[in-house]
């Protein structure tokens, strides 16, 4: 069994119970062979069938007990596999949220959805088959071999020598099949991602007249997957035939040896018949492992991919906790009072009565999990590295914002704007540095609360297959129709709703009405408004829109930014004069900060970007 299997929660009690059941099953196999051979031998020597009824009833009881134990064993492993699969699916989704949208983009949405649905189902099948088969191969041949040695040493030697040959062949075939299934899994991943991407861009392909050309690409991807699958099946069929062939030769060798000794009078019929009945049972567990090995390879591969993703999320959580601990230690060192400070602290204790007279407005703000007009966010020496050994995407990012304001994040493509938005949204874990709210570093335990305050509007908002109302109610499913209508009006969707046959209940997304890029952005904006979250994060929200649509959407969005903390990452500079504060990113670090007027007067990086864009126009 693999090390990964032994790390599964609750696996050891299941293995202990399953092992006991397998041993009982081995005993019932011996009993049914013994009593069947005894009845046949007695009838061969002249006994009547009626005289053998007691022995035959014992044989039937052993036969029934064997398959009752087999059913119990399958039930135990199936229930455990189902529980494990459900728990893994939950952990997998949790780690996706921990790793954030950038991880989903890298892996491919189609692959992740397929892994969570079909991959988990395949892994459940793998556990259901693998656990009883491997335990059966580990215990049943040993118990049967010991009993055969008791009856006939020569037959025991033949069985003992032939089984390792069969297992060696099974290992060689398994290694070859593993290479085949690895190729099939890569083809399956490509097919899943390609299928989802095709569904998303179907309307665009049709509009551009490229649907027929793209159909050839779909055929090519499908053919690669078909060839990989057929190659794997071919290997499975050939290995099953070879296993049956070698098993037949081994049983035939035992039968020939028993027949020669029977004819020479060196052996009795009863023990010989018992050994002959047990010989196929001796090889049966190995044959079943070989037959089911190919059926479970998909599940094994999917399980390894699932565990890698879960471990990746846990590793990210550990790294974040280490970074947080370092921040706490750094903060404690900075705040450690000196001897002079201790005198001042003693004086401040004597004036405790005076401190109580301070009003609530004079007290420094405290983080209670909700962003307010008195809150303050500070990033200090923040660094983000997506892969170990790779250059950092963000380096020494330092700035602070407070209250409700509009903050523009500007920079060329690859400057780190999207990564910074992911960090601010709580989706990207900083490798090092400090992210502090009201003097308190954001801990891993605070991330869920932090994310619940933010609404993210990406460049391409995801439109779910459902009604327009359901899509807008994403953050607040319990919102009333009155609140929904107000959000639709504020986002400028009223004209669209008036044209829809079913109004707010019109089906959009996959299988429904297709929306334009501007309409999708308005749906995302209505989501954020209905969610009534104090922080709004926009990542290139108008980069793919034409100029007319962008300016129309801009007039709708700017009034809605009031009384919120807004971070707008874009390379469209015409938004910047409307921002209260501008952060200029260059090569993953903060080049300069300030208002539009301050940055223009400074004539630095921002001024050069303005000039370059004006020259381009």
Steps between C-alpha positions, in 0.01 A plus 500: 500500500615855435618739770230743393233241577629450854477876562126508437299578817337196657672250269663286770180375671354426156811305401493305828135400453553424131805283581300298752224448244751391235649242739150366575436485127819294452381254766162459330679430168697221666189358666293494183786335306550242774132405531441497125801273447383276787152461350631428147756250631236315706262477202789383277565220750134387483316711758152626404409865461256488790775382732704809407221751571660616830837559330333676206305722739827594670643582157200722420529671840868575436414622149228732634728624781773580249280727291330652804845600629586628153185717499582630849855582390374688195246688712769612749736622229220667298376698800853608586574593138182710481584685824858559386388624158253747653765628741758535221256694283437740789873542565566548129248783468634662819854498361379652171361793696826519695713498182273750325394575143857512367536130581175424316630686194828309509347154541201561275138520615402196296767286664403611851128436446572161343731408786242598764224300331632210297841490667348452846264233363795315344695523825205355692493206257875461546464470879203263472697260282857552615464441874329155488705385198838584654407349836372191323826464306697550821322246725302241302791344300710466817223324697416269208868423436554395863202263478618360166845433649327304775325282240772470233850648512568463126187694403586766757846544346354537149250761620765687701735523200242602240333781696807732509533459121137606462545799734819608318315494170217698660747768617658529154161532336397753765801721427421496130134573570596789729676673213193450285262636764723804561465590135127436512460725806686785328275460196195495725612820676556674166162380373317627811663845489447524125133408534432768764694766307305411185166538679603841633616628163236333281311822437820686409612223263163504329505879467849494346408215267760266653265233639561249218875549517493456877301179456811345342698587812238329715524192282879493533489528881231232519698269272807531723292402801340211307840364395635527856193319635513221240872451565432461872213256437721297266759468775230398748359225275845360419603490864175326601557234233863450611396465867236241415749312280771479769243406764371218279856367450566508875178316586570251222848432646345426840232278340758299301709439810197391701380269219837323471520436874139382510560244225816378673316467831715753681207725592137469608211640297360724779810715563578512126151622417516761780831635367362509145194700616718741699756563219276738296391671825870552581553702180159671500597804719797579273282468190238731652765760584630480145150529352399794721837676486425665168146587611641686801794678334283802411390523863856466628621775266209725595562432870865601470401822321239575770745442783762718327252787477393460863861484616581807290226694677616379841859594417380848403317523832813394690710756314246769578497404868880515512494843336231610746704372798800696374287812472372452857855450626616808312210702642571384855864601466404843371250550782727365778529784755841636596595621852397855412173377355428307821516828697256655258276194531498538879404865459225403258359252751472778757298704252253218426214722620589757239510233226143395579388850417599453135206484264442206267611716204840566663581130548701320236290269277499129582451220250163334558478318168314783320656771288385849591587863432750492789677182388854500366677244278879490474723281282869493591782329305251261343642233272320233294678210333272255317758221468811422698807613310297718262536881499249675728187655351494765773804640682515746793146629448432764766204738527203575725140610447226591742125550516290513186692611194563415137847357442631454146765235429670583171779335307592318181406136440704277730568777750326305779158669508295177491724335761455798732121481454513127586694582818255773600208262436657235725542249215876526461714429806801730533835324521631758745420846627218650704133565425359680803147624570465755779835396644415131496664263247249299299531142621395185312197477730391849395510431124144369481368809677715721278374338179140539613549880486636511145323480166721423200417605145750331265565575136271215393227448765365147517137471397336193649241297315183629663269799516622860497365539854692195626823632347462838670406338835834316512622676818151531657265218398244622755468850348145614430365591157489867602872498588573307180313755287691786666835332424393444139402865465823626658714279276322624187334168414142628496493540121624143453242358744220686320597328172514148647183289455515372858660807656723420801409132467650475149754217474853618412839335471550152355178383337336842537521852363855614426607840635746747356821588683353824635184324618709236680691774681174664603378166639823474702454857620140427604628198694745719690237765573244248623765336717551839673861420577721787618796415273485480121786353296508542123761326287512646146117515487486682164814372325304292245228761431484751218546869583131594479389216727783572745410869538131414537583246772736749664222754546295229673779372724656819637196612707473149644855518638395749767520387865711197407867413496565440131812355339495536122784326311517611138729625228233743373630832634181702448366348826783648708382863535191364674708307757579636847837325506711333231750215541737468204639147453816425306677161478312363801568787739347836589672764289312799645176599670292815520204682352471568128615860546794405724625233261469728198696770682768248597547399134603145587382163372132599503568818302695301241210251466257790443728649237549168324126435488430849367762451228339167408165674462 
